Amino acid sequence: MKDEKSKASSTQAAGTAIVERPLGQRRIGSARIAGTSVHASLASEIGQRIVRGDYPPGTILPNEQQWSQTFDVSRSAVREAIKMLMAKSLLSSRPKVGSWVEPRERWNLLDRDVLAWYSSSPDRGAFLKTVQEFRYIIEPEATALAAERRSEEQMAEISKACMEMGTAETLPERTQADTRFHLAILRASGNELLVPLGVLIESALDRLFTFVTREGNDLRLAQALHEKIEKAVRQRRPDAARTAVRKLLENTDEIIRRAKL
């Protein structure tokens, strides 16, 4: 009985005590995500808890032995998981102090894993609005550049993704085609810095498009807006491409507003 109470004991965090939530004795070692290592699965589990707010910035996390017992994994797997989270700037660590959660502004939000955890957190509304703001900053000008610089091969990729959006029979097929469409445009912009940026936000776009497709009740309008973008890029009309993207973004804003997130 004393052991059970000690597992639920308070964790000291930057002058504030928080009560650790029950961890459920989940067995990462015996039931991990298919195709991933034990330490990667453990890093994902801890990372999700940090991003969704279970462990606020400044919180001192359980030590290696505690994580090892909680998830039934080796201490070496715990160490590797902590290193992964430190590389993503979610954690810092110091001997005799342990690992603690870094301030949110230091997190690497362009890391694929951190983005995925962020998009799955309870504050979905804030996440979607953040993605939309990012798109307003990047996509209109990137699409205008694509209209000026795209090659025939890149245009074929853009057109194919647009067509597959219209012919998709399932939600995953449509959202995947939607993501391919926008990433193809970023590549066609000819700006080398936009290409890795697009790949990094791929999971964020996919989740946004899944939400918009599910919540929006006019797929024909959404398809028409994408086709206007495709046409402007194909006809090499940068001003028209820029305007078409902004209209698409405004439509997405309206869907998010109607959902009242």
C-alpha positions in Angstrom: 0.0 0.0 0.0 2.9 2.3 0.7 4.4 1.5 -2.7 1.2 2.5 -4.4 1.1 5.8 -2.5 4.7 6.6 -3.4 4.0 6.1 -7.1 1.3 8.8 -6.9 3.5 11.2 -4.9 4.0 14.8 -5.8 6.7 15.9 -8.2 8.5 19.1 -7.4 8.5 21.5 -10.4 10.1 25.0 -10.5 8.7 25.8 -7.1 5.4 24.2 -7.8 4.2 20.7 -6.8 2.1 18.7 -9.1 0.6 15.3 -8.6 1.7 12.8 -11.1 -1.2 11.2 -13.0 -1.6 7.4 -12.8 0.6 5.8 -15.5 -1.3 2.6 -15.7 1.8 0.3 -15.7 1.8 0.3 -19.5 4.2 -2.3 -20.9 6.1 -0.5 -23.6 8.6 -3.3 -23.8 5.9 -5.9 -24.7 3.4 -3.8 -26.6 5.1 -1.1 -28.6 4.2 0.7 -31.8 4.8 -1.6 -34.8 8.1 -0.9 -36.5 9.6 1.2 -33.7 12.2 0.5 -31.1 11.5 0.3 -27.4 13.2 3.6 -26.6 11.4 5.4 -29.6 8.1 4.1 -28.3 8.9 5.3 -24.8 10.0 8.7 -26.1 6.7 9.0 -28.0 4.7 8.1 -24.8 6.5 10.6 -22.6 6.6 13.3 -25.4 2.8 13.1 -25.8 2.3 13.6 -22.1 4.6 16.6 -22.1 2.9 18.3 -25.1 -0.6 17.7 -23.8 0.3 19.3 -20.5 0.6 16.4 -18.1 4.0 17.7 -17.2 4.1 21.5 -17.4 7.4 23.4 -18.1 9.7 23.2 -15.2 8.4 19.8 -14.0 11.1 17.4 -12.7 10.2 14.0 -14.4 10.4 10.6 -12.7 13.9 9.1 -12.6 15.2 6.2 -14.7 14.2 3.6 -12.2 10.7 4.9 -12.0 10.2 5.0 -15.8 11.7 1.6 -16.1 9.3 0.1 -13.6 6.3 2.0 -14.9 6.8 0.8 -18.5 8.6 -2.5 -17.9 11.6 -1.4 -20.0 15.3 -1.4 -19.3 17.0 1.7 -17.9 19.2 1.9 -21.0 15.9 2.3 -23.0 14.8 5.1 -20.7 18.2 6.9 -21.1 17.9 6.7 -24.9 14.3 8.0 -24.8 15.4 10.9 -22.6 18.2 11.7 -25.1 15.7 11.8 -27.9 13.4 14.2 -26.1 16.4 16.4 -25.2 17.4 16.5 -28.9 13.9 17.8 -29.6 14.4 20.5 -26.9 11.5 19.2 -24.8 13.8 18.2 -21.9 17.0 19.2 -20.2 18.9 17.0 -17.8 21.6 17.4 -15.1 23.3 14.9 -12.8 21.8 14.7 -9.3 18.9 16.8 -10.5 17.3 14.7 -13.2 15.3 15.6 -16.3 12.9 18.5 -16.4 10.5 20.0 -19.0 11.8 22.9 -21.0 9.8 26.1 -21.5 7.4 25.7 -24.5 9.1 28.4 -26.6 12.2 26.2 -26.7 10.5 23.2 -28.1 11.4 22.2 -31.6 7.8 22.5 -33.0 9.1 21.7 -36.6 10.2 18.3 -35.5 8.0 15.6 -37.1 7.3 13.9 -33.8 6.7 17.0 -31.8 4.3 18.2 -34.5 2.4 14.9 -34.4 2.1 15.1 -30.6 1.0 18.7 -30.8 -1.7 18.0 -33.3 -3.0 15.2 -31.1 -3.2 17.3 -28.0 -6.5 18.3 -26.4 -6.2 21.9 -27.6 -6.9 21.1 -31.2 -8.4 24.5 -31.9 -5.2 26.3 -31.1 -3.2 23.9 -33.2 -5.4 24.3 -36.3 -5.3 28.1 -36.0 -1.5 28.0 -35.6 -1.2 25.9 -38.8 -3.5 28.3 -40.6 -1.4 31.3 -39.6 1.7 29.5 -40.8 0.0 28.7 -44.2 -0.9 32.4 -44.7 2.7 33.3 -44.2 4.1 30.7 -46.5 1.7 29.4 -49.1 0.5 32.4 -51.1 4.0 33.5 -52.0 5.3 29.9 -52.5 2.5 29.2 -54.9 3.2 32.4 -56.8 6.8 31.3 -57.1 5.7 27.9 -58.3 3.6 29.6 -61.1 6.8 31.3 -62.3 9.3 28.5 -61.8 7.6 25.1 -62.0 8.9 22.5 -64.4 6.7 20.3 -66.6 7.4 17.3 -64.3 6.5 19.3 -61.2 3.3 20.6 -62.9 2.3 17.0 -63.7 2.8 16.1 -60.0 0.6 19.0 -58.9 -2.1 18.2 -61.4 -2.1 14.5 -60.6 -2.6 15.2 -56.8 -5.4 17.7 -57.6 -7.2 15.1 -59.8 -6.8 12.4 -57.2 -8.4 14.7 -54.6 -11.5 14.8 -56.8 -11.6 11.1 -57.5 -10.8 9.9 -53.9 -13.4 7.6 -52.5 -12.3 7.7 -48.8 -11.3 10.4 -46.4 -7.7 9.1 -46.0 -7.3 9.0 -49.8 -8.5 12.6 -50.2 -6.5 14.0 -47.3 -3.3 12.3 -48.5 -3.9 13.7 -52.0 -4.5 17.1 -50.5 -1.2 17.0 -48.6 0.7 15.8 -51.8 -0.9 18.7 -53.7 0.4 21.4 -51.3 3.8 19.8 -50.8 4.3 19.5 -54.6 3.6 23.2 -54.9 6.3 24.0 -52.2 8.8 21.9 -54.1 7.8 23.6 -57.4 8.5 27.0 -55.8 12.2 26.4 -56.4 13.2 27.7 -52.9 15.4 25.1 -51.2 14.4 26.2 -47.7 10.7 25.5 -48.3 11.2 21.9 -49.3 12.4 20.6 -45.9 10.0 22.9 -44.2 7.1 21.3 -46.2 8.3 17.8 -45.3 8.5 18.7 -41.6 4.9 20.1 -41.5 3.5 17.2 -43.5 1.9 15.5 -40.5 0.4 18.9 -39.4 -1.2 19.5 -42.9 -2.5 15.9 -43.0 -4.3 16.4 -39.6 -5.7 19.8 -40.7 -7.0 18.5 -44.0 -8.6 15.5 -42.3 -10.4 17.8 -39.9 -11.5 20.2 -42.7 -12.7 17.4 -45.0 -14.7 15.8 -42.2 -16.2 19.1 -41.0 -16.7 20.8 -44.3 -20.0 19.9 -46.0 -19.1 21.2 -49.5 -16.4 19.1 -51.1 -17.2 20.4 -54.5 -16.4 23.9 -53.4 -13.1 22.8 -51.9 -12.2 20.9 -55.0 -13.0 23.9 -57.2 -10.8 26.1 -55.1 -7.9 23.6 -55.5 -8.5 23.4 -59.2 -8.2 27.2 -59.5 -4.8 27.0 -57.8 -3.8 24.3 -60.1 -5.0 26.2 -63.2 -3.1 29.4 -62.1 0.1 27.5 -61.6 -0.3 25.6 -64.9 -0.9 28.9 -66.8 2.0 30.6 -65.0 -0.1 33.3 -63.5 1.5 34.2 -60.1 -1.0 36.9 -59.1 -3.9 34.6 -59.8 -2.2 31.7 -57.9 -1.6 33.9 -54.9 -5.3 35.0 -54.9 -6.6 31.5 -55.3 -4.6 30.2 -52.3 -5.9 33.0 -50.1 -9.5 32.1 -51.1 -8.8 28.5 -50.1 -7.3 29.5 -46.8 -10.3 31.8 -46.1 -12.6 28.8 -46.8 -10.6 26.7 -44.3 -10.9 29.5 -41.7 -14.6 29.5 -42.1 -14.8 25.7 -41.5 -12.8 26.0 -38.4 -15.0 28.9 -37.1 -18.2 26.9 -37.7 -16.7 24.0 -35.7 -16.4 26.4 -32.8 -13.2 25.0 -31.5 
